[in-house]
């Protein structure tokens, strides 16, 4: 059939087309079972034929599918909303604002701390039963901490990008874990585990804060 001479004859073409029809038939024949089973059965079916060229064509077809699939997955990964350069830049800008507010807190600079909040900022207090979410209430709570503690400083901080709850892609928000330390007016040293998550507007001002730490345990530790 032209195999010895290396030339393709009309008989070769006819034979290859025949094998291709056989492959299509095998695919349709096993379409009701799983794709993996269908693939294996079709492959075994082709192995019973003597056409080396058909086998090469079959392998080339499979390799092409694998390459296209990998490229498509890589493209989707690179174009995902959370992986865009714009989103990374947004996170970095919001992170800088968050760190600036932390620095103001450590310096007990209430004005600088408040300057990082948006006018419509809301806050979810870590204190049990505290349902007031206004910006004014948040500021008053910080002021109370400044009045009762000194040497406030954050250690073991780990900053992370927040994610959209639907897509699970980074959305520009900032969250962090850490340990807040300080000295009470009674002289007691305090170390409190802390977690907070913050959303920002387009001006990189905090629009919402949700914070978690053991307020009750902290207050009990200050008792005589």
Secondary structure as the mmCIF struct_conf table of DSSP 4:
data_model
#
loop_
_struct_conf.conf_type_id
_struct_conf.id
_struct_conf.beg_label_comp_id
_struct_conf.beg_label_asym_id
_struct_conf.beg_label_seq_id
_struct_conf.end_label_comp_id
_struct_conf.end_label_asym_id
_struct_conf.end_label_seq_id
TURN_TY1_P TURN_TY1_P1 UNK A 3 UNK A 6
HELX_LH_PP_P HELX_LH_PP_P1 UNK A 7 UNK A 9
HELX_RH_AL_P HELX_RH_AL_P1 UNK A 10 UNK A 29
TURN_TY1_P TURN_TY1_P2 UNK A 30 UNK A 32
BEND BEND1 UNK A 33 UNK A 33
HELX_RH_AL_P HELX_RH_AL_P2 UNK A 35 UNK A 47
TURN_TY1_P TURN_TY1_P3 UNK A 48 UNK A 48
BEND BEND2 UNK A 49 UNK A 49
HELX_RH_AL_P HELX_RH_AL_P3 UNK A 52 UNK A 79
BEND BEND3 UNK A 80 UNK A 80
HELX_RH_3T_P HELX_RH_3T_P1 UNK A 81 UNK A 83
BEND BEND4 UNK A 84 UNK A 84
HELX_RH_AL_P HELX_RH_AL_P4 UNK A 85 UNK A 106
TURN_TY1_P TURN_TY1_P4 UNK A 107 UNK A 108
HELX_RH_AL_P HELX_RH_AL_P5 UNK A 110 UNK A 114
TURN_TY1_P TURN_TY1_P5 UNK A 115 UNK A 116
STRN STRN1 UNK A 117 UNK A 124
BEND BEND5 UNK A 126 UNK A 127
TURN_TY1_P TURN_TY1_P6 UNK A 128 UNK A 129
HELX_RH_AL_P HELX_RH_AL_P6 UNK A 135 UNK A 148
STRN STRN2 UNK A 149 UNK A 163
TURN_TY1_P TURN_TY1_P7 UNK A 165 UNK A 167
BEND BEND6 UNK A 169 UNK A 169
STRN STRN3 UNK A 170 UNK A 184
TURN_TY1_P TURN_TY1_P8 UNK A 185 UNK A 186
BEND BEND7 UNK A 187 UNK A 187
STRN STRN4 UNK A 189 UNK A 200
TURN_TY1_P TURN_TY1_P9 UNK A 202 UNK A 203
BEND BEND8 UNK A 204 UNK A 204
STRN STRN5 UNK A 206 UNK A 212
HELX_RH_AL_P HELX_RH_AL_P7 UNK A 215 UNK A 221
TURN_TY1_P TURN_TY1_P10 UNK A 222 UNK A 222
#
